[in-house]
Amino acid sequence: MAEQTQAKSLRYAAAEGMAFLAVQSVASRVVLFGAQVVLGFLLTPSEFGVVGLALLVTTVAWTFIGFGVDTVLQQRSSKLVLWEKAAFAVSMGQGILAALALALAAPLIARAFGEPDIVGPLMLVAVSMPIIALSVVPGAKIYAGLNFRWAAGYALLELLSNQILIVVLALLHTGVYAFFIPMPAIFGLRAIFYLRKTPLALRGRAKLKQVWYFLRQGGRVFLSKLILSLIDQGDYLLLGLFATAQAVGYYYFAFRLAAMPVRVVAGNLQSILFSTLTRFGTEKSRMIEAALKSAEALSYIVTPLCFFQAAVADPILRSLFGDKWLPSILLLQILSLGLPAEAIASVARAHLTAVGAFDTFLKFSSVSGICFFIVVGVGAHQAQATGVAIGVFAYYVVLQPILFFRVFPPGRRWLQHASRIFLGPAALSVVSVSVGLVASLAFSSDGPLLRAIVILSVSSVIYLGLLQLIQKQIFDELWNLGREIVRRNTRPAPG
């Protein structure tokens, strides 16, 4: 009875986290899209290219912060307080060393890309790295305590504040610096709020044995995350080596519109899954079942969003920017169609870290990295930005499902699982979008913006209707979980 109660509590903790994540992701999509539209007017494609190259280096550098400490610390959740001092010492040391390394490497990086303008932004990133390190341990404690509601709310507030600052600075004609000047302040506020939410217990001295444990165990997690970070930024890297900053700008603009909202969902879901799946301990069958259900639910949410944004990319970008960002339209459409598979792969990555399979995680990351750079490198060399987009699409659609089924072996039921998780949501989305596109033809002379509204409205209604008709169990489960979460969070408090 106790086990059933715990399982139900965990199920609703995860569901509640996903619900707040869903609200956060929708709001984040609106905020990011609005900021991107404004920045599309204020910045040139060349400036976006410089920003993309600088953020490429920034994202890779950030993997050195924490060095897997947060993941390993959550694995010790039952005795977390005994490991805080060592984890904090390791994360702060990494932040300081990473900042010094980036400051020294910035001129060399600028010379490699032929873009001297990225030196200043990289120096601002270096200043912010020790500040980021302050929030590593309290952030791990927040997720270990299943405080998803608070984490989702703060993440949305931070995102909104950051985007407002970027737009304001762009209006003040700071150029590429608009993206980087807010970083020290934003990360400083994150450290303050995280520490107030979960104060650190730093009494006594850090044990050398614990420090070595974090470095040894976290090192494997770090290498995996470093490889994944290189994959995430490898398209910019390869494009920057084979094309101009303007081509990088067109691609970065498209990728930012297409991928950032999806990755907000996938990244936060990975954190939620990791925090909840670790509570199952050695109960592998229950963990796999929960992961498969999470993957299926995520797919029926993410896939239509990606297909819808591909369908409206042309009319929306034309109506907003005219001809300024025309080369980005095709790139956005190609990337959007491949992103659902990438989102699903986040479930497999969460599972590997939840069970402590760091060696397997590293092996999969290494194989993924090799395949990614081969496919995308060929695309960059042959067709620059378009070739990179096609290469990224092929990597998502072909390799990511293989990774998922290697982590969750389907046995003889692989076709059933592939249909439920990948093919089913894609088929419903294609039919819905097709009906929306046909309906929009009646408004072809009324302007691109009205066509986009018709496509979104009709496609959404058709998709929900098909989901209820064909996948009623999924529809009902998502609906009932949503109702239960709303009920639990709107009933009056005692007294």
ChimeraX attribute file (.defattr): number of C-alpha atoms within 10 A of each C-alpha:
attribute: neighborCount
match mode: 1-to-1
recipient: residues
	/A:1	6
	/A:2	7
	/A:3	8
	/A:4	9
	/A:5	10
	/A:6	13
	/A:7	15
	/A:8	12
	/A:9	12
	/A:10	18
	/A:11	16
	/A:12	17
	/A:13	19
	/A:14	20
	/A:15	20
	/A:16	24
	/A:17	25
	/A:18	25
	/A:19	21
	/A:20	18
	/A:21	26
	/A:22	18
	/A:23	14
	/A:24	23
	/A:25	23
	/A:26	16
	/A:27	16
	/A:28	23
	/A:29	19
	/A:30	14
	/A:31	19
	/A:32	19
	/A:33	17
	/A:34	14
	/A:35	16
	/A:36	18
	/A:37	16
	/A:38	15
	/A:39	20
	/A:40	18
	/A:41	12
	/A:42	15
	/A:43	17
	/A:44	17
	/A:45	20
	/A:46	17
	/A:47	18
	/A:48	24
	/A:49	25
	/A:50	26
	/A:51	24
	/A:52	26
	/A:53	24
	/A:54	26
	/A:55	20
	/A:56	19
	/A:57	21
	/A:58	19
	/A:59	16
	/A:60	20
	/A:61	21
	/A:62	20
	/A:63	20
	/A:64	21
	/A:65	27
	/A:66	29
	/A:67	27
	/A:68	25
	/A:69	27
	/A:70	25
	/A:71	25
	/A:72	24
	/A:73	24
	/A:74	23
	/A:75	22
	/A:76	14
	/A:77	19
	/A:78	11
	/A:79	11
	/A:80	17
	/A:81	14
	/A:82	17
	/A:83	20
	/A:84	21
	/A:85	21
	/A:86	23
	/A:87	26
	/A:88	25
	/A:89	17
	/A:90	22
	/A:91	26
	/A:92	22
	/A:93	15
	/A:94	18
	/A:95	26
	/A:96	18
	/A:97	15
	/A:98	20
	/A:99	24
	/A:100	15
	/A:101	13
	/A:102	21
	/A:103	18
	/A:104	13
	/A:105	14
	/A:106	21
	/A:107	18
	/A:108	14
	/A:109	19
	/A:110	18
	/A:111	12
	/A:112	12
	/A:113	17
	/A:114	14
	/A:115	17
	/A:116	15
	/A:117	16
	/A:118	24
	/A:119	18
	/A:120	19
	/A:121	21
	/A:122	26
	/A:123	19
	/A:124	18
	/A:125	25
	/A:126	26
	/A:127	18
	/A:128	23
	/A:129	27
	/A:130	24
	/A:131	22
	/A:132	23
	/A:133	26
	/A:134	24
	/A:135	25
	/A:136	24
	/A:137	30
	/A:138	23
	/A:139	20
	/A:140	23
	/A:141	25
	/A:142	19
	/A:143	20
	/A:144	26
	/A:145	14
	/A:146	19
	/A:147	17
	/A:148	25
	/A:149	17
	/A:150	14
	/A:151	19
	/A:152	21
	/A:153	14
	/A:154	16
	/A:155	18
	/A:156	18
	/A:157	13
	/A:158	16
	/A:159	15
	/A:160	17
	/A:161	14
	/A:162	19
	/A:163	20
	/A:164	15
	/A:165	18
	/A:166	23
	/A:167	19
	/A:168	14
	/A:169	19
	/A:170	19
	/A:171	15
	/A:172	11
	/A:173	13
	/A:174	14
	/A:175	18
	/A:176	25
	/A:177	20
	/A:178	22
	/A:179	20
	/A:180	23
	/A:181	19
	/A:182	20
	/A:183	21
	/A:184	19
	/A:185	13
	/A:186	18
	/A:187	21
	/A:188	18
	/A:189	16
	/A:190	20
	/A:191	21
	/A:192	13
	/A:193	15
	/A:194	23
	/A:195	17
	/A:196	11
	/A:197	15
	/A:198	15
	/A:199	13
	/A:200	16
	/A:201	13
	/A:202	15
	/A:203	9
	/A:204	7
	/A:205	9
	/A:206	18
	/A:207	13
	/A:208	10
	/A:209	10
	/A:210	17
	/A:211	18
	/A:212	13
	/A:213	16
	/A:214	24
	/A:215	21
	/A:216	14
	/A:217	18
	/A:218	21
	/A:219	18
	/A:220	20
	/A:221	24
	/A:222	23
	/A:223	21
	/A:224	24
	/A:225	20
	/A:226	23
	/A:227	22
	/A:228	20
	/A:229	20
	/A:230	21
	/A:231	23
	/A:232	17
	/A:233	19
	/A:234	22
	/A:235	26
	/A:236	30
	/A:237	21
	/A:238	21
	/A:239	25
	/A:240	26
	/A:241	17
	/A:242	19
	/A:243	16
	/A:244	17
	/A:245	25
	/A:246	17
	/A:247	23
	/A:248	30
	/A:249	27
	/A:250	25
	/A:251	30
	/A:252	25
	/A:253	25
	/A:254	25
	/A:255	21
	/A:256	15
	/A:257	21
	/A:258	26
	/A:259	19
	/A:260	16
	/A:261	24
	/A:262	23
	/A:263	17
	/A:264	20
	/A:265	23
	/A:266	23
	/A:267	16
	/A:268	22
	/A:269	25
	/A:270	23
	/A:271	22
	/A:272	24
	/A:273	26
	/A:274	24
	/A:275	29
	/A:276	23
	/A:277	25
	/A:278	22
	/A:279	19
	/A:280	17
	/A:281	13
	/A:282	10
	/A:283	12
	/A:284	12
	/A:285	10
	/A:286	14
	/A:287	20
	/A:288	17
	/A:289	12
	/A:290	16
	/A:291	19
	/A:292	20
	/A:293	14
	/A:294	19
	/A:295	23
	/A:296	20
	/A:297	19
	/A:298	21
	/A:299	23
	/A:300	25
	/A:301	16
	/A:302	21
	/A:303	27
	/A:304	25
	/A:305	21
	/A:306	23
	/A:307	22
	/A:308	24
	/A:309	21
	/A:310	21
	/A:311	23
	/A:312	23
	/A:313	21
	/A:314	19
	/A:315	18
	/A:316	19
	/A:317	20
	/A:318	17
	/A:319	14
	/A:320	16
	/A:321	13
	/A:322	11
	/A:323	10
	/A:324	15
	/A:325	20
	/A:326	14
	/A:327	16
	/A:328	23
	/A:329	21
	/A:330	18
	/A:331	25
	/A:332	26
	/A:333	23
	/A:334	21
	/A:335	25
	/A:336	27
	/A:337	23
	/A:338	24
	/A:339	22
	/A:340	30
	/A:341	23
	/A:342	21
	/A:343	26
	/A:344	29
	/A:345	23
	/A:346	24
	/A:347	24
	/A:348	26
	/A:349	20
	/A:350	23
	/A:351	25
	/A:352	19
	/A:353	23
	/A:354	26
	/A:355	19
	/A:356	17
	/A:357	14
	/A:358	21
	/A:359	15
	/A:360	15
	/A:361	22
	/A:362	21
	/A:363	14
	/A:364	19
	/A:365	22
	/A:366	18
	/A:367	13
	/A:368	18
	/A:369	20
	/A:370	12
	/A:371	15
	/A:372	23
	/A:373	21
	/A:374	12
	/A:375	18
	/A:376	27
	/A:377	23
	/A:378	16
	/A:379	22
	/A:380	26
	/A:381	16
	/A:382	13
	/A:383	15
	/A:384	23
	/A:385	31
	/A:386	20
	/A:387	20
	/A:388	27
	/A:389	27
	/A:390	20
	/A:391	23
	/A:392	25
	/A:393	22
	/A:394	18
	/A:395	22
	/A:396	23
	/A:397	17
	/A:398	12
	/A:399	18
	/A:400	22
	/A:401	20
	/A:402	14
	/A:403	20
	/A:404	23
	/A:405	16
	/A:406	12
	/A:407	19
	/A:408	17
	/A:409	14
	/A:410	14
	/A:411	9
	/A:412	8
	/A:413	10
	/A:414	13
	/A:415	12
	/A:416	13
	/A:417	19
	/A:418	16
	/A:419	15
	/A:420	20
	/A:421	23
	/A:422	21
	/A:423	15
	/A:424	20
	/A:425	24
	/A:426	22
	/A:427	14
	/A:428	23
	/A:429	26
	/A:430	18
	/A:431	15
	/A:432	25
	/A:433	26
	/A:434	17
	/A:435	16
	/A:436	26
	/A:437	20
	/A:438	13
	/A:439	16
	/A:440	21
	/A:441	13
	/A:442	11
	/A:443	14
	/A:444	11
	/A:445	10
	/A:446	11
	/A:447	12
	/A:448	20
	/A:449	17
	/A:450	17
	/A:451	23
	/A:452	23
	/A:453	16
	/A:454	21
	/A:455	25
	/A:456	21
	/A:457	13
	/A:458	19
	/A:459	27
	/A:460	19
	/A:461	13
	/A:462	18
	/A:463	21
	/A:464	17
	/A:465	16
	/A:466	17
	/A:467	20
	/A:468	13
	/A:469	11
	/A:470	13
	/A:471	17
	/A:472	13
	/A:473	12
	/A:474	16
	/A:475	18
	/A:476	13
	/A:477	12
	/A:478	17
	/A:479	12
	/A:480	12
	/A:481	16
	/A:482	16
	/A:483	12
	/A:484	15
	/A:485	19
	/A:486	13
	/A:487	11
	/A:488	12
	/A:489	11
	/A:490	9
	/A:491	8
	/A:492	8
	/A:493	6
	/A:494	4
	/A:495	3
